[in-house]
Amino acid sequence: MLYAMNVDQAARYSRVLFIVLATLTSFWAMLSYQGSGYVYLLFSLVANALFYFGFRSRAMFFDAFIGVFFWMGFWLKVTIRVLFFDGEFSEAVGDFDYTGGSYDIALLVSACGLLGLLLASILREKFFFNYVAKASEQNEIAISHFYARYRKIILFVFFCAFTSVALLNISFGIYQKGSITQTLLPFGLNGVFKWLLLFGLASFSALILKLELVAKKQIAFMVILIVLLESFSTNTSLLSRGMVLNVGALVYGVYVACRFDLLRLNLRTVVVGGVLFCTLFAGSVFVVNDLRGNGPGVIGAARGGQALDVDDVDLVVQHATPLFLNRWVGIEGVMAVSSSPRLGWGIWRAAWQEKYSENTMSFYDANLIESPYKETDFSKYHHLSLPGIIAFFFYPGSLLFLFVSMLLLGLFAAAIEFGVFRWGGKNMILCALMAEVVAYRYASFGYVPAQSYLLFGAIFLNILLLYCIYRLAPFFASKRQIGK
């Protein structure tokens, strides 16, 4: 219990430290802000409240992840740019003129959208769903027994599965971020690969972690290693440097699940796992940079090109830094949209009609900003800019519409998380993963919005698959007993 008490104390101290630092930094930035200081303070208050309340005792996982993504994409970006870069941004911001009045409008629009999400979280807590203590169910007991009996076989099969998927994707370019599709598979199998790589395989990692806690009351280092290798291999094959996203969701889910069930992890295992993650993350940056430098869809030097020097540690800093600031979609989209003369229901309807194409610029790139990708060779690369969900729902130019939309979207995300918990085996680790997927989709919203049903449909099928696994577990358990 000493470990648990230390964690609780660290959490309390972290909350106090966050409030102090956020307050002092906000007042410091207000002195350099180009517009009205009161507008910046309002924006700062709402953004930091969304982040802070995302980690309250009755918060959902979506509250935490949307708070983090929007805090990084809005408040942190604005504050750092105001304090250290004279308010200038490196990303495209359309017709934004950097005057105080334009800044005030952008921050008010952002605060309006963030406030809608914050209200959705409060309403959900008061009137709808909260996580509550639960007893073990028959299906959970049955599948945990099955896992304990065949644990080594399950882990070996899972390792072979994600390794095979990653190698096939790297070799044939089935789905890779920033690149066009190199191989079209029959029977819609490209979609299956995309699901597996984005969160399908990670969902099985969440299931294994949950069963490990139920069966062993601990998580063995071997399981941690396999879970981290799954994330490393899938993100590398995706040409993505975002390994931290799914791993972060799984880690946070494990933390909450352990607190919920009054379990504690071995501190040495946690430390070793953290060191291993940092090592694999740095390795993923090197490997992805090498693969991108050599061209899309084929392994390393087989395609020719200039490989990166893996001994150059500065490359990790150079390519990992954008992951913690510039990478997050947020304020730039609002700046571009709020300053556009084209706002109205016409552009809103046109945006919903955007069709998926790997060979053209996105609607946002072509209509609302001076795209950095206008000279891109779209026969080789698929690069695009994203406005984010707050900017997208401000296309009509109505603050009321934006506020109501974000309120409803926040409640919709809560409903998805409830469904994952209710029909996904009451697996909090899986809830954390799915909440991160939805929150990230919200944060990076804006490209081919009408096809969002594909993501949410995949989440539904993901839940259905796991539901079937849980429902069939007692059947297999009874068959085994009969066989005896």
N, C-alpha and C positions, 0 to 999 in steps of 0.2 A: 504493500500500500504506500510505502515511502515514495516509490517512483510515481504513482498516481498523484500523490499530494504535491510532489515537485512539479509535475506537469500542470496541475491546477494553479499553483502559485505562479508559474511562468506565464500561463495564459492571462491571469489577472494583471500581472506586471506589464505584459505586452499591451494589453488594452489601455492601461493608464499611460504608458509611454507613447502609444499611438496618438491618443488625444492630445497630449502635451506637444508632441512634435508637429502634428497636423495643425494645431492652433497657432503655434509660433511661426511655422512656415507660411501659413495663410496670411497672417498679418504682415510678414516680411514681404511676400509677393504682392500684397495689396499696394504697398508703397511704390512699386515699379509698374503696376498694371496701367495700361494705356487708357482705359475707360473709367467708369464709375467704380470706386472702391466698394460701394455697397452691393453692386451687382456681382463683383467677384466674390465677396464674402457670402452672398446668398448661394451662388454656385458652389463655393467651397463647402458650405454647410451641408447642402443636399448631397453632394458627391461623397463626402466623408461619412455622412449618416448612412448612406446606402452601403458603403463598405463596412462600417462598424456594426450595424445591425445584421449584417449577413453572417456574423459569428456569435449572435446572441444564443441563449440556451435553447430557444424554440424555433430557431431558424431552420429552413430547409437547405439542402445542398445547393439548389439553384440560387438562393439568396447569397450564399457565399461566393459562388463563382461569378455571377453577374456583377456582384459588388467589386470583386477583384478586377475583372476585365474592364469594367467601365471606370473604375478608379484609375487604372493604368492608362486607359485610352483618353480620359477626359481630364481629371484633376491633376494627375501627375504630369501629363504632357504640358498642359497650360502653365502650371506652376514653374516647371523647370525652364520652359521656353521664355517665360516672363522674367525669371530671375537671372538666367545665364545667357540668353540668346536675344535679348531686346525684343522678345515677342515674335521673333521670326520662326517659321516652320520650314522643315526640309521637304515635306510632302506637298503635293499640289493642292491648292485651296481655291481654285477657280477665280472668280471676280472679287474675292475678298481683298479689301484695300488697306488692311491693318490700321485703320483709324479706331479711335476709342469707341465711337458709336457702333461700328461694325462688330467690334469685340463684344460690346454689351449685348447686342442682338444674339450673337452666337452663343454666349454663355447663358442667356435667358432661355433660349430654345433648348439647350442641353439640360439646364436645371428642370425645365418643364417635363422633359422625357424621363429623367432620372426620378423625379418626384412621382410620376405615374407608377414606376416599378416599385418604389418604396411603399406607396399606398397599397399596391397589390399584395406585398408581403405582409403588411399589417392586417389587411382584411382576411387573408388566408389564415393567419395565426388565430384571429379572433373568432372566425365563423366557419372555417372549413377544416383542413387537415393539419394534424401535428403528429410527430412520431411519439408513440407511447410504448411503454414496457410490454413485452410479449413473452408468452411461454412457448417452448419448442412444440412444433406441430408434427403430426405423424409423417408427413412427406419430408420434412426437414430431417427428422431422425433417420428415416429410411435412406435418404440419399447420403447422409453423413456416414452411415454404416457401409454403404456401397463404396464410398470414396476411401474410407479407411482400409477396406479389404483390398481394393485394387489401386491403391494410391500410386505406386511406382509405375504401373502400366499406364495409368491416366496421364501422369506427368510426362512419361516418355512419348506417348502418342501426341500430346499437346505440343511438345517440343518439336517433334517431326512435322506436325501440321504447320505451325507458324514459320518454321525454317523453310519448308517447301514453298509456301505462299510467297514469302519474301524473295527467295531466289528466283522464282518464276517471274515475279513482278520486275525485279531488277533486270533480268535477262531479256524480257519481251516488252517492257514498257507498257504494261496493261493499264495502270493508273499511277501517274506521278505528278506531283504538284509543279506547276510552272511549265510543264511539257505537254505536247500533244500526244494523243494515244498512238502508240506504235503498233499494237496488235489488237484486232477486233475478234473476240471470241464468239462462238455460236451460242444460241439459247440464252442470251442475256447474261453470260458468265462474267462479263466485265463488271456488271453491277454487283455480282456476288463478291468479286475480288475487292471492289471498292468498299463494300460493307465490312468485309473481314479486316481490311487494312485500317479503316478509319476507327471502328469501335467493335466490330464483331469478335475478333480475337481477344481484344482487351476485355470484352464481356466475359469470356471464358476465364481470363485471369481473375476477374472479380469473383466469379463463381468458385474457383479453386481457393482463393484467399478466404472466402467465407467458410467453405467446407473445412479448410485447415484450422480455422478458429473454433468451429463447432466440434470437430473430431479430436483436435490436439490441444485446444486452448492456447496454442502458440502458433507461430509461423516459422517453420524451419528455414534455415539459410538456403537450402536447395530450392525451395519454393520461391523465395525472394529472388534468387538468381534467375530462375526460369521466367518469372514475371518481367524482370528488367530486360532480359534478353529478348523477350517477345516485343517489348516496346522499342528496343534498340533496332531490331531487325525490320519491323514493319515501318518505322519512321525512316530508316535508312533507305528502304526500297521505295518509299514515297518521295524521296529526295526532300524530306522535311527536317528542319532543325527544331521541331516542336515536340521533341520527346518528353519535355517537362510537363506537357498538358495532361495526357492520359496517366502518366505516372503520378503526377501531383494529385489527380482526382482519386486514384486508387489509394494512395497514402493517406489522404484526408479521410476517405471512407473507412479505412482500417482504424484510424485514430478514433473516429466517432463511434464505430462499432465496438471497439474495445471499451470505451467509456460507457457506452450504453449497456453492455453486458458485464461490466465490472471486471474486465480482463486487463492484464498488463503484459506488454511485450518485454522480452529480454533486452536490456539496454545495450549490451554488446552487439546483439544482432541488428539493432536499429542503427548503431554507429557504423558497423561494417557495411550494412545495406546502403547507408548514405554515401559512404566513400565509393562503393561500387557504382552507384547511380552517377555520381559526379564523373567518374572515370569513363563510363559508357556514354554519358552525354557529351563529354569532350571528344570522345572517339567518333560519335555520330556527326559532330560538326566537321571534323576533318574529312570523314568519308563522304559525307554529302557534298562538301565543297569540291572534293576530288571528282565525284561523279558528275556534278553540274559543270565543272570546268572542262570535262571531257565530252560533254554533250548528253542529250536525253536518251534514256531507254536502253543503254548498253553498259556493260560493266567496264569500269576503269580504262586501262590503256588499250583495250580491244578496239576502241574507237579513235585512238590517237588523241592529240591535244596535249596541253600543258598541265601536268599534274601538280598539285600543291605540295609544298614541303611540309610533311607532317611533323617535322622537328621544330617548326616555327610556332612557338607558343602564342605569339602575338596574333596569329590567325584566329585562335579561339576567342580572344577578346574582341577582335575586329568583327567577327561574324556572329558572336553570341550577344553582343551589346544591343543590336536592334531588337532581339527577342524580348528585352526588358524595357524598351521605351518606344522606339519608332514602329515596331511591328504591330502594336495594338491599334486596331481601328477605333476611331472615335471623333475627336474634336475637329480634325481636318475636314471630315465629311460634312459636319454641321456648318463649319465656316464657309465651305464651298456652296452648300445648298442655301443657307440663309442669305447669302449675298447674291444669289443668282436672280436675274430679271425674268427668268422663265417659269417661276413657281406658279402652280395652279393645278387644277384637276386634270388638265390636258396632259401635262408631263407625268402626272401620277398614273394615269391610264396607260400612257405609252410605256412607262417603266415596267408595268405588269405584263406587257406584251412581248418583252424581250425573249428571244429564243437562244438556246444554247448553241454556241459556235466556237470552235477552237481556232478559227482562222480570221476572226474580226475582233475589234476592240469592243469592250463592254459598253452598255448604254451610258453608264456614269462617265466613263472615260471619254466617250464621243460627244456628250452633251453638256456636261457640267464642269469639267476641269480641262486644263491644258495637260493632256495625258503625257506622262513620261514614257509611255509605251507606243507612241504613234509611229516610231521608226522600227518597232520590233518586227522581226521576221516570224510572222505567225504560221509559217509552214514548219517551224521548228519549236517555237515556244508559245506557251499560252499564259501570258502575263496580263493582269488586270488590277485596277484600283477598286476599292470598296468604300461605299459611303457609310456603312453601319446602319443599324436599324432605326436609330433616332433621326438621323439625317433623312433616311428613306421615307419615314412616315411624316416628315415635314415637307415633302414635295408639294402637297397642296397649299402650303403656306399658312396653315391654321394651327395655332397653339392648342386649342380645345381638341381638335382631332388628334393631334399628337399625344396629348395627355390621356385621353380615353383609350387610344390604341395601345399605348404602353401599359396602361392599367389592365386591359384585357389580355394582352400578351403575357404579362406577369402571372395572371391567374391561369392562363393556358399552360404555361411552363410548370406551375405548381400541380396542375391536374396530371400532366405527364409523369411527374415524379411520384405522385400518389399511385398512379397505375403501375409504375415500375416496382414500387414497394409492395403493392397489393398482390400483383400477379407474377412478380419476379422472384418469389421465394423469400420476401421480406429481407432482402439482401441490401444492407445499407451501403456496402462497397459498390454494388452495381448501381444503386441510386445516385451515388456520388459521380460515377462515370457518366451516366446518362444525363445528369444535371449539367455536367461540364460540357457535354456535346451540345445540348440545347443552348446553354449560355454562350458558347463560342459561336454557334450559328447566329444567334441574335447579334452578337458583337460584330460579326463579319457579314452581316446581311446586306443585300442590295444587288447581287448578281443573279439574273434569271430567277426572280423571286417566286414566280408561279410554280417553279419546280421544287419548292420547299416540301411539297407533299412527299417527295421521294425520300427525303431524310426522315420525316416523321413516320412514313410508312415503314421504313427500315427499322426504326425504333420499335414500332408496334410488332413487326415480325420477330425482332430480337426478343421482346418480352414473351411472345407466344412460344418461341422455341424453348426458352428457359422454363416457362410454365409447363410445357409438355414434359420436359426432363424431370421436373419435380413431381408431376402427376404419375409418371411411369415408374418412379423410383420404388414405391411400395410394391408394385407388381414384380419387379425384378428381385426385390428382397424376399418376397414370398416364394418365388420360384426357386431361389437359392435354398430356402429353408426346406421346401418340398424335396429338392434334390438330395439333401442330407438324409 
